Amino acid sequence: MTATMERERPFGVSLPMLATVLAVLVMVLAAALIPLLVLSRQSVSSNADQLADFLPMTAVGLIVARRQPRNPIGWLLLGTPAVAFLTGDAGSYFVLAYRQGRHLPLGWVALLLSATFLAVFATLPLVVLLFPDGRLPSPRWRWVLRGYLAVFGCLVASYYAALVSLLAAHAIRIDASGGVAALDSPSGRTAWLAPVQSVIFASLAVFWLVFVGRLVMSFRRSAGERRQQLKWLLSGSAVAIASAATDVLVSALDPHAAGWVQAIANLLGPVGFIALPASIGVAITRYRLYEIDRIISRTLTYAIVTGLLIGLYAGLVLLATEVLTFHSSVAVAVSTLAVAALFRPLLRRVQRAVDRKFNRARYDADRAVATFAARLQEGADLESVSAQLTAAVNTALEPAHASVWVRPA
């Protein structure tokens, strides 16, 4: 009993209180980032995404760590923003100390701390591996985890070895973006870093794919509450990947992309990144866990309907203006009215198709209830109604046990 209490109160502080202290530390580091960016004459707007991405993750990590302090996922979600903001603060101070000739103290410490961003590459994949209860799937995965940590240790060691060699040679130079210019040089004393890190990142990518594959296999074998938790995680991951892919695609099209397209892509980036920790928090805390099916169904429905209506609208406008030679304003008005009139019936049809294909349990439940209601109107005897009611409940809800009690006359 005493040993358990000591584990739950390191340094005399309870684990929920320690999570709160860590979250406050993250907020302090985030608040210090903006003035340091201004003093170092770096772009604040280009670093604003960091605040938008990691502050929601801090909130999710705090909730999980306070509610389930023995689950390491909450601490990983708290540690990731702490490392990210520490990297930003140290990097800005490092630019102040080296590029602007202020000769500030402990600039070399800031340089070494700015390399802590590497921890972000390790923490988020570990969340995927340990999801949702913070335990490994089996003892055999301990070797996988040890191998992953060993490869990540090689990444950290190689990066710090290059930094220390530059510090020892007094060869620190700052590029326009605020990074160490010599690290990116294809020649010189750190030329070995790029090929070594390419091999290390390729090895880490293999581990990341294994973690995702383990998650997919676990989803195929799961049922009930665990399956709903995995649905939340997979849905959040899908949103994050889709947002990142959209952002990359728009960046590749720049400057050919329209301004409103760029604005949407810039908005989707932070939203997609927030979706991942938010879905993890919902899954672990089991808050409105079973609403994920409804969210997926509605998201698919509205995405399909939106795509169909946009295609129909563009086709009608082109048909009216190019083929039928209507005036452009008349064509736009008619096309808008046609799309508005088709919205509701198209939405109902697509919703039924999506439920039938992707949400079969809800579709079958609705059909069972509708069938029972239709038979009830036929005026069948009491025993038949009781049997049909029990069958409808079993089909729609799948309870462990169901019975009908009839009050005596």
N, C-alpha and C positions, 0 to 999 in steps of 0.2 A: 504493500500500500504506500509506504513512504517512498520507495523507489519510483513508483508511478507518478506520485505527486511531484517529485523532483524533475522527472522528465517533462512534465507538463508545465513546470514553472522554472525555466532556465534563468539563472541570475535573479531569482526571486520574482520574476515577472511572468504572468500567465501568458499562454500562447495567443489567445485573442487580443490581449493588450499589446503583445509584441507585434502582431499583425497591424494593429492601429498605428503603432510607432513607426513601422516600416512604411506604411502608406503616407504618413505625415512627412517622412523623410523624402519620399518620392515627390510629394507636392512642393517641398522646399527646393529640391533640385530642378523641378520644372519651372518654378518661379524665378530661379536664378539664371535660367537659360536666356531669356529675352534681354535683360540688361547686358549680359556678357556678349551676346550677338551684336548688340548696338555698339558697345565699346570696341569690339574687334572689327567693326565695319563689315560685318557679314549680313547677308540677306535674311531678314526675319521671316518674310513670307515663304521663302523656300524651306525653312525649318518649321513652319507652322503645322505641317502635316504630322510631324513627330508628336506635337502636343495632342492633335486630334486623334492620333492612333493609340498612343500609350496611356493617356489619362483614363479612358473607359476601361482599358485592361487593368489598370490599378484598382478601379472600383470593383470589378469582378473578382480580382484576386483577394481584395479585402473581405468581400462577402463570403467567399469560399473558405478562406483561411480562418475567419471567425466562427463560421458554422461547423466546419469540419477541420479542426486544427491539425489532426493527424494525417490529413490527405496532403501529400506534397504538391499537388497540382495548384492549390491556392498559393503556396509559397513561390512556386515557379512563375505564376502569373504576376505576383508582386515583384519578384526579382528581375523580371525582364524589363519593365519600365524603369526600375532603379538603375540598371546597367545602362539603358539607352540614354537617360537624362544625364547620368554621370559622364558618359562618353561625350555628350554635347557640351556640357559645362567645361570638362577638361580640355576638349578640343578648342573651344573659344579662348580659354585662358592661355593655352599653348600658342595660339596665333598672336595674342597680345604680347606674349613674352618673347617670341622669336621674330615675327615678321615686322613688327612696328618699332623694334629697337628700344623697347621700354626697359629692358633688363630687369624684368620682374623676377622675384625669387621663386624657386621650385618649378621652373619651367619644364625641367626634365621629368619631374614627377607627373605633371599634367600630360606630358607626351606619353608616358607609360600608362596612365589611367585612360587616355583616349583610346587605347587598344582594347578596352574591356567590351567594346561592341561585339567582339567575337562570341561572347557568351550568348547573345541572342540566337546565334545559329544552333546552339545546343539546347536551349531551354524549351523552345516551342515544339521541336520534335519529341522531346521527352514527355511533354504533355500528351501528345498523341499516343505514345507508347504506354503511359501509365493510366490513361483514361479508362473508366471514370472514377475508380475507387483508389487510385494511387498505388496499386500493386501490380507486379509483373504477372503476365498470363500463366507462367509456370516457372519452376526453378531453372529449366534449361535456358530461359531468356536472360538469366544473369550473365551468361557468357556473352550474349549479344550486347547487353548493356555495357559490360566491361570493355568489349572491343570498340564500341562506339565512343566511350569516354577516352580510351587510349588514343584513338585517331584524332579526336578533338584536342586532346592534350598535345599531340604533335603539331596541330595547327597553331595553338597558342604559343608553343615553344619556338616554332619557326618564326613567327611574327615578332616575338619579343627578342629573339636572337638578332634579327635584322635591325630592330630599333636600337638595341644596346651597341651593336657594332657602329652604327651611325653616330650615336652619342659619344662613343670613345674616340672616334675620328673627327669629332666636331664638324660633321658634314650634314647638319640639319639645315634644310632649305624648305621654305613654304611655297607651295604653288598658289595659283589664283583661287582655287576652291578651298584653301585652308588645310590641305593635306601635306604629307611629307613627300616632297618631289622626288627624292632619291629612291624611295621605295618602288616607284613605278619605272625606274630607269632600266632599260634592257642591258646595260653594261655597268660595270663598277662592282663595288663590294657586296651589293644586295641583288645582283642579277640572278642569283640562284633561287630567290624567294618565289618568283612567279611560277616557274615549272614545278617547284615543290608543292606550292599551294594548289596548283591545278590538280595534281594527283590526290592531295588530301581532300579537296572538295568533291572530286569524283567518288572517292571512297565514302564520304559522308552522304552523298546523294544515294548511293546504294543502300545505306542504312535507312535513310528516310523512306525510300521505296518499300523496304521491308516492313517498316513501322506502319505505313499506310496499308500494305497488303495484309498485315496482321489484323488491322482494324476492319477491313472488308470481310475477311474470313470470319471474324468474330460476329460481324453483323449478320452473315448468312446463317450462323448457328444459333443466334440469340432469339429470344422471344420475350414478350411481356415488357416489363419496365426497362430491362437492359436494352432491348431493341429500340425503344423510344429514345433512350439516352443516346444511342449511337446514331439514330436518325437526326437528332439535333446537331451533333458534331459534324456529321457528313453534310448536312444542309449548310451549316455555317462555313465549312471548308469549301463547298461548291460556290457559295456566294463570294468568298474571298478570292478564289482562283479566277472566277469569271470577271470580277472587278479588276484584278491585276492584269488579266489578259486584255481587257478593254483599254486600260490605261496604256499598256505597251503598244497596242495596235494604233491608238490615236497618236502616240508619240512618234511611231514610225511614219505615220501619214503627215505629220507636221512638216511644213506649214500648209499642206493642202487641205487639212481638215478645217471645217467651218468653226467659227468662234463658239457657237452654242454647243457644238460637238465636244470641243475641248473643255468647256465649262462642265458638261455632264461627266466627262471622263475624270476631271479633277475632283468632282464630288463623289464619284463611285469609288475612287481609290480608298479614302478614309472610311467610307461606309462599309466597303467590303472587308477591310481590316478589322473594323469594330464587330462585324457579324461573327467572326470566329470566336473571340473571347466571350461575347454575349451568349452564343449558343452553348459554349462550354459551361458557363455559369448556370444557365437554365437547366442543363442536363444534370449537373452534379447536385444542385440544390433541389431538383425535381419540382421546380416551380412551373405550373401549367405544362407539365411534361407531355400530356397526351394531346395538346393542341397542335403539335407539329404536323400531324396528318392534315389537319384543316389548313394550316399555313401553306404546306406544300401544294395541296389541291388548289387553293385560291391563287397562289403564285403562278402555277402552271396555266391555270385557266386564263388569268388576265394577261399573261405574257403571250399566249396563243391568240387570244382575241385581239390584243393590241396589234400584233403583227399582221393578222388577217385584215383588220380594218385599215391599217396604214397602206397595205398593198392594194386593197380595194379602192381607197380614196385616191391614191396616185393613179391607178388604172382608170377610174372614172374621169379624173381631171384630164388626163392625156386623151382619152376617147372623146370627150366633149370639145376639147380645144383643137386637137390635131385632125381628128377624123370628121366630126360633125361640125367643126368650125364655129362653135358657140363662143360668145364673148367670155373672156377669162373670169370676170367677176361672177357671171351667171353660172359658169361651170363649177366654180368653187362653191357657190351657194347650194347648187343642186347636189353636188357630191357630199357636202357637209350634211345636208338633210337626209340623204340616203344612208350615210354611215350612222347618223344618230338613230334613224328608224330601225336599222339592223342590229344595233348594239344589244338590246335586251334579248331578243330571240336567239341571236348568235351566242350570247353569254350562257343562256340556259342549255343549248345544245352542246356547247364545248364543255360545260361543267359536268353534264351527264357522261360525256365521253371520257373525260379525265377521271371521274370517280369510278367508272367501269374498268378503266385500264390501270390506274395507279393507286386507287383507294378502294379496292374491291370489298374490304370488310364493311365500310360505310355504305357502299352501294348495295350490297346484299342485305344489310340491316334495314335500309330504307325500303327495299322491295318486300322484305318479310313483313314489316309493319303495314305497308300498303295492302298487301295480300290479306292480312288478318282483318284489316278494317273493311275490306270488300266482302269477306265471308261473314263478318259480324252483321252486316246489313241484310243478310239472307234470312235472318231469324231462326238460326239453328237451335237445337236443344242445348241445355246447360252443360251436359257432359261433352258434347262436341265443341262447344265454345271454350271450355276449360282446356281440352286437349290442344285446340288450335292456339290458345293463348300461351300455353307452355311451350309449344313448338316455336312460336314467333319469338318468345323471349330467348330461348336457347339459340336460335339462329342469329338474332340481332345482337345479343349481349354476351353469349357464351359463358354463362355463370357456372360455378361448380355444382350448384344445386338450385332447382327451381320447383316450386309447388304452388298450387292455387287453393286458397281457403275461401269457402263459400259460407257466408253467415246464414245460419238456419232461419227459416221463416218464423 
